[in-house]
């Protein structure tokens, strides 16, 4: 992401302070891996501001960090607002230097900050705000940058649904035009038949290498050679489709056609691809795939896609799925297993079986509504499991009563699928959802 950085001011105030704050910001943003276009001076007149914005446009900046370094007149702010309609803006104000250091109001940044926010609202500029000095606002600045970077990635991403949603899974569908308008993400389509046809085309040597890689990811394997061979072919085929089409993530209809045409279930393969950054939802769930994708981008790690199946006597909610969890999330890597899929009528591979590690988690799910999209989020901690079951499970002690959680889910009609993300991503998630104009329910 290319970040534009501008500081505006007025010559009768202490522009030197504003310049130091701008250079400190430039160094901080660069240190965290973003490309910065900065002007290394405080801009104080309309012509300088217009030239600076033109330069940002020519260099294809993706966002603008606008610092109200000192007071700045409304005409200058309006000139800026008229030129930045395309760019998302983080409007940044600063407090006065410590009391007693100057005999006058030294920067008067807050006045400019409030003036700019009012003008931007009238002019339809999309902006978020922050107020304070580094390092006090370091985490907030990083959250803004992370959210804006995810917005950019979503606009450049393509999802592929293979076979559509599973039968009866109505919440797994998405209006393709509404989806692209909201997230900028294109949905393309393929079929289970095409995937199976591709699977059958691989030569034995490449299949053997991929099979060995799959087996080595688990502590033990309870599949025969034929099932491992099919897992390898699914793995190779989805990676090849990604390379050929530029697809960033897959929503796979994993039943019933996959069993009818190929006598196989791809659960464990989807989890393995997730550990390689190729996010895959099962049962053809597109809103679920976007939830997983956002969770992965914000956390930088693999995520768990699951059903909510129980409230147990310990007061915890049990999230479970039939074997699609990435191995990196296992509580004990030595006790991971790849085996028969536990819920299908016929005995086919391949599903993973293990409990997930302990730690703080964010539980979330995206839902399509008549007006747009709704994002549901709650927080909890993964704890010791109350029983051993096949597939993948996580027992979560929620922050809040299970009755409130259940009532909220039913009230908002969220459905049965959830994404569990390790860590607390609430702040950057809320910023991201505001940029996307997606309503959020924080429970």
Number of C-alpha atoms within 10 A of each C-alpha: 18 16 23 26 25 24 26 29 28 21 14 10 19 18 23 15 16 23 21 15 17 26 16 14 22 22 11 17 18 13 10 10 9 15 15 19 20 19 17 14 17 25 23 19 18 17 12 14 21 19 11 20 20 14 16 23 16 9 12 15 20 19 23 22 26 22 26 31 33 34 25 26 18 13 12 21 23 16 16 21 21 14 15 20 14 12 19 18 24 21 21 24 24 23 15 16 13 7 9 7 9 11 7 10 13 18 26 23 26 19 16 26 25 14 18 25 18 11 16 22 12 10 13 11 19 17 19 16 16 16 18 13 15 15 12 10 13 15 13 18 22 15 21 24 23 20 25 24 20 20 20 16 18 22 15 14 16 20 25 26 26 22 22 21 23 19 12 7 14 11 20 26 18 18 13 14 12 14 19 16 14 17 21 19 21 18 21 14 12 13 16 21 15 11 19 18 14 17 22 13 10 15 10 11 9 12 21 16 12 20 21 13 12 20 18 11 18 18 14 16 18 14 18 12 11 10 20 25 21 24 28 25 27 25 22 19 20 22 14 14 16 17 11 9 12 14 20 21 26 28 28 28 24 23 20 16 18 19 18 9 12 17 15 25 28 26 29 29 28 28 29 23 19 26 18 11 17 20 23 32 31 27 24 26 26 32 23 27 27 25 26 28 26 22 26 22 18 22 17 12 17 28 26 28 29 25 17 17 13 12 16 13 8 12 13 23 22 20 24 26 25 23 32 29 32 25 25 18 21 20 16 14 18 12 13 21 24 26 24 28 25 20 13 14 8 12 15 21 28 27 28 30 29 26 27 26 20 18 12 19 22 20 26 23 24 27 21 20 14 5 9 15 20 19 21 21 23 19 23 22 20 24 16 17 19 13 8 10 14 20 25 26 29 28 28 26 21 21 12 12 11 16 10 11 17 12 11 16 17 11 9 14 12 20 17 14 22 23 28 28 26 26 18 17 17 16 13 22 22 21 19 23 18 15 18 17 14 19 16 16 15 13 15
